[in-house]
Amino acid sequence: MAVALATLNTDLWDTMYNHLQTGTYALSTDNIFGAYNDQLIADKGFPCVIIKPPEVNIMEKDFGGQIVKADVSYVISIYHKSSASMKVQTDEVINKIRTGSSVFSAVGLKKVREGFITDVAYTTWQTTPNHRVHMQTIAINFRYTNG
């Protein structure tokens, strides 16, 4: 799949979302979204997995303007009411991404290195009006290549 400049962020976000939402590598929760807000949590509950739009650093384009090579970084945050449950959900997200690397390879996303998944923040929390919310944020780094 060639990634087009016009739909770059949507195509890349959809790739991660579809991987974690449907099929062989689907998570045990369907609470996967692009942004966090209190109303969403009030309506849907926990756990909640947030996939932020990916950061893309285009390194090379061809003469037709198609992306040939780019670094793609996803940041995924996992929210839960208990620290232990948040850690279990985080482990599930990481496992689904690692074991499904062939799905990413099929669309041109290759692992940058073995440690392509890194912890950004670990078990931070915030107080909301009714409870504490525990959060862990992870980063996933790929190299996109077309061809």
N, C-alpha and C positions, 0 to 999 in steps of 0.2 A: 504494500500500500504506500503510495507516495503521499506525503503530507503536503497539502497546499497552504501557501501563505495566507490565503483568504479565510481558511477555516482551521488554522494551526492550533489554537488553544482548545477549540471545541473538539477537534479530532483527537488530540492527545488526552484531554480530560475524559472523553467518552471511552477511550481505550482502557484507562484504569478503572473507571466506573463499571463498565460492562464486565471486566474481568472479576471484580469483587462482588458484583450484584447477581450475575447469572452464570449458569453452566457449572462445569466441573469444579471451579475454584471459588464458587460463591461463598460468602461469609454466612455465618449462622444468624446474622441480623440483616434486615433489609433497610435499616436506618442509615443510609449512606447519602450524603448531601454535599453540596458545593460550598456551604457557609453555615455557621453556627448562629443561632439566635434563641433567646429564651422562649419565644412563642413556639418555635419548632419543637423544643424539648417538652413544653407543656402539652403539645398535641401528640407527639410521637413517643416520648420517653427515652430511656437509655437501654442499651448502649447506643452511642451515636458516633458514626465515623464520618469525618469531614475530609474531603479531598479538595484541596485548594487548586485553583487553576495552575498548571505547571509553568515553571520558569524555563524559558527556552533561549539558548544562546546559539544563534545560527553562525556556523563556522564556514560553510561553503554552499554556494548555489550554482546551478548549471546555467547555460546560456538562455534557457527558457524561463528562468526564474524559479524553478523547482528547488526545494531544499535537498542538498546532497548529504550534508553532515551537520549535526547540531547536538549540543549537550542539552538534555532534558532533565529537570529536577522537579519531582513531586514532593509536596509536604502533606502528610496525612496526620490528622489529629484524632485521637480516640478519647471519648468522654464516657465516664461512668460514675455512678454514685459511690462505689467502693473502689479503693485502690487495688485490691486483689482482683476484682472482676475486670477492671480497666487493664491490668497487666495480662490477664488471660485473653482478652479481646485483642490487645496489641500483638501478642504472640500469634494469634490466629491470622491477623492481617499480614504479618511478616512471613509466616509459613505459606500462605496462599500466593504471595508475590514470588517467593523463592521457588516453590514447586511448579509454578505456572510460567516460568521464564520462557518456555517455548512459545507461549501465546504472544508475549511481547516481541520475541525475535521475529515472529511471522509478520509483524507490522513494521519491522525495521528498528525496534528498540533493543539494543544490546547492553548487557551489563558493562559498566565502565571498569569495574574490578570486582573481586570476590566480596569485598566489603561495600557493595553498592547500596546497602541499607544501613543507615546510621541513626542513632538516637540524637535528636536535637534537644529535647527537653524531657525530663523524666519525672513523673508523678508530681506535677504541680497541681494546685487546686485553687479554686476561687469560691467564695461564699455567695450563694444566691439567696433570695429571700427565704426559701424553705429548706435548703440543704447545701451540702458541699458537693462540688463537682470535681472529680479527679480527671486529669488529662495527661496524656503522653503524646508527644509529637515525634514523628519519624520522618526522615528524608530518604527518598529513593532516587538514585541517579542512574540515568541511561545515556547512551550515545545513540542518536538516531542516524542511520545511514540508509540511503536509497540506492540500492544497486549492489 
